[in-house]
């Protein structure tokens, strides 16, 4: 039983159409699956990633049309990192963000890597991180039809930043339950706050890391558009996932138990500060029900929802995802 690294991050959007344009036209990701929230089929669930949505490259969004503004605070997934191949790529992205009027910071070092923080059109907190000196979990392969040149393209998820009231509650969940290793720390960007703790899993590197920050000066986060719903970690297969179901139960965390998401199998539970974690299998994958060449172009439904297609499509606002 081994956590292999990051699997995906799922966030909230109030505007699926604008979300699609931002993450494909500006960020250069591929829409690999246009489907619905399996727990609420009246709204879209959009998956973006590398050329085929390999595990560790996936950024997903639930559409919640009436979602309000996020009030940032503790016990939250407070930033999501996206890996790029080099330091030079960050300079390219800073220029691209200026061109598209995307709010961003300066290129700075975080945990020994060059980074560039920015926000999307709904205020989601994101960080580009350079892989120039990185080793460990391999990145993905940018789609060859992306508007962003491959040498600068996003190759996967980087460190996930958690902000909590009490780091001593989350640390044993990462290390004792999930088997992460303490890697070190770096100074917090907020004066007077403890150092940010770094944990890694599997082969290590930015594609496996969780960065844990303790803050005593913030209220509880109130999620809304642009907030992150959960982070998922990779497990190899269904057999291992079922062992994780037992392990989480042994640690007395309430959980979802085994869940079949068709494109992968899952287990959900909340760690001790209330952040939602998911464990997800590497397969079967997003090309299970669509050809690789046309991923994301049509509404995909898992077999257990296919019989409701007419009803589901009637309640969705059309989303133009055809190749332009």
N, C-alpha and C positions, 0 to 999 in steps of 0.2 A: 504494500500500500504506500503510494507515493504521490504527493501533489507535484505535478510536473511543471507548473507555472500558472500564469494567468490564462483564462479561457475567454471570457468576454465581460463587458461592462454594459449594464442596461440603465438607461436614463429616461427622462420624461420630456416630451415636447408637446406644445399646444398647437403646433402647425406642421402637419406632416409634409405638406407641399414645400414650405420654406426650408424645412429640415432636409428634405431630399436635395434641393438645390444647393444648400450650403455644403453638405458633406460630399456631394459628387462633383459639383462644378468648381467649388473653391478648394476643398480639402483633397479632392482627387481620389476618394475612396470608391469602391464599386458597391452598388446596391446588390447584395447577393441573395436577398430574400425579401419579398414583399408579401407579408402574411398578416394575420390578425393576432391580437392578444388572446391566447387560448383560454384565459380566465375571464375575458370580456370581449366577445367577438364583434362588438360594435365599433371597435377602434383598431387602427393599424398597429402592427409591430414590424418595424423596419430594421433590417440587419445590414450593416456595412462591414467591409473588410478588405482583404487582399484579393488576388485574382479569383480565388474560390472560397473565401471565407474560412481559411485554415484556423484551427483553434489557436487562440492567442493573438488574433488579429481583429476580432469582432467587437464592434461598437454598435449597440442596438438601442432603439427608442420605442417606447410605448407612446402612442398619441393620446393625450388627455386634453380635449379641446377647451375645457373650462379651467385648466390649471392656472393657478394664480402665481404670483411672484415668489421665488424662493427667498426665505429669510435665513441667511447663512449662520451656522453655529456648530456646536459640538455634536458628537455621536453621529457623524456623517461621513460619507465618502466625499471628501471636500475637493479633490482634484483627480483628474484622469490624465495619465501621460500617454503620448503616442510617439513611437520610436521613428526616427529618421536616420539615414545611413551615416551622416557625417556632420562635423561642425559647419562645413560649408553649406550644408542643406539648411541650417538654421538661418544663415544670412539670406538665402533665397526666400525662405518663408517670411522673414521680417519684411522684405520688399513686397512679396505677394500680399501680405496682410495690409500693408499701406495702400496697395493698388485697389484692393477690394473693401477698404475701410473697415477692417476687422480690428477690434480693440486688442492691443497686445502690449507686453512689457519689453524690457531689454533682455538681451542674451546674458544670462548669469549662470554661475556654477551652482549646482545642487547635488550634494552627495558625490562630488568628484566628477560630474558630467556637465557638459554645456547644455543649457535648457533655454526655452523661450515660452513664457506663459502667455495665454490668450484666452478670450472668451468667445463663444459662438453668439448668434443673434438673440438668444434667449438668456444669455448670462452663464451658460455652463462653463465651469472652470476647467481648463485644459492646459496641458504643458507638453510642448514638443521636447524630446530628449534625444541628444546625439548618441549614436551607437559607435562613434569613432574609436573609442577605447574599451568598448564593451565586449564581454565574452559570456558564454553560457547558452541559455535557451535561444535557439535560432529564430530570426525574424521570418516574415513571409515574403511574398513576391508581389510587388505592385502590378495591377492590371495593365496590360499593354495598351489599353484604350483610354487610360486616364489622361486628363488634361495636364497633369503634373509630370514633368520628366522623371523617368524611373530613378535616376541618380539622386533625386531629392524626395522621392515619394515616401509615404508612410508605410512602414513594414510591420507594424503590429502595436500591441499595447505595451506601454512601459510602466514604471512604478505607479502603483495605486496609493493615493494619499488618504489616510484615515485621520480625522480629527476627533478626539475623544475627551471626555471629562477626566477619566481615570485610566491611564495607560496600563496600570497594573492589573486591570481586569481583562483587557484585550490580549496582552502579551502571552499569558498561558494558553489562551485559545489558539493562537498562532503556533506556539512552540510545542506545547504538550499534546494538544488534540490533533492539530494539522501537520505537525512535524516541520514547521519552518525553522530556519537557523538564524540566530542573531548575527548580523553582519557588521554592525557598527552604528555610528550616528553622525549627524552633522548639525551645525547651529541652526536654530529656528530663525526664520526671517522676522518674527515679531520679537522685539526686545523684551527681555525679562522672562521669556518662556523657556521651558526645558528643551534640550536638544531633541531633534527628530530622530527616532529610532528606526533602523533599517533591518528588515527581515527578508530572507530569500528562501526559495524552495527548489527542489529538483536540481537541474544543472546550474542554477544560479543565473546571475546577470539581470539586466533590467526587465526582461520578459517574465521574471519570476518574483519581483520584489513588491513588498508592502512597506510603505513609509508611515510610521505611526507618530502623530503629534499630539501631545497633551496640552490643552488650553484651559485655564481657569478663569478667563476673562470673557467668555462667550456664553450666550444662552443656548438652549436646545435648538437645533436646526428645525425649521418648518419647511418641508419640501414643497416644491412647485415646479413650474416649467424650468428646464435646465438643471434640475437636481438629479442625482444618481440614485436609482432605486436599489441596485445591488451589484456586487462584484462576484464573478464566478471563477473558480479555480479548476484546473484540468486534472482529471483522473483518466486512467488509460482506457478502461472498458466497463461494461455493465457489471461484470463479476466483482471488480474492485469497488464499484459504487455501492453495491449491496453490502459489502463489508464496512464501508464508511457509514452506511445507515445504522448498522449495529454499533459502531464506535461512537457516533454522535449520541446515540441513545445511552450508551454506557457512561458518557460524561454528563448525562442528565440535561441535555439541551432539548427542548421541544423542537420537533422538526416536521417537515412535510412528509417524510418517508420517501420511498422511491416514486419518482414522477417520470412518465414517458413523454418527452417533448417531440418525439418523432425524429427530429434532426440530431438530437442528443438525448441522453437520459440524465436526470437531475435529482438533487437533494438540496433542500433549503433549510437553513436554520439561522437564528439571530444569535450573534455572539454576545458577550456579557454587557457591552455598552449599547446593545440594541441595533447594531448594524447588520443588515441582511447579507449573509454569505450563501453562495450556491456552490456545490460541487457538480461538475458537468463532464460527461464522457467526451472523448475526442471524436467519436463517430455516432451514428453513421455518416453525417455530413450533409451539406446543403445541396449537393447534386444528386441526392437520393431520388427526388421527384421532378427534377428539371435538368435539361441539358446544360452542360458547362457554358456553352456559347450564349445562352439566353437567360442565365440566372437573373432573377429580380425583375424581369420584364412583365410578368403576368402575376396575378394574385395566386399564391400557392397556399393550399390548405392541406393539413395532414389528413390521412384517411378517415379519422374519426370525426372530422368536420365536413368532409366532402359532400355528404348528403344534404348539408344546409347551405350549399354554395349560393343558390339563388337568393335566399333570405339574407345571407351575409353581404353579398355584393350590392343588394338593393339598399342597404343601410350605410354603405361606405361612400364617401365623396371620392370621385375618380382621381387617381394620382397618375399623371403622365410620366411613366418611367421608360418609355421607348427610347432607344438610342437615337440621339440627335446628330 
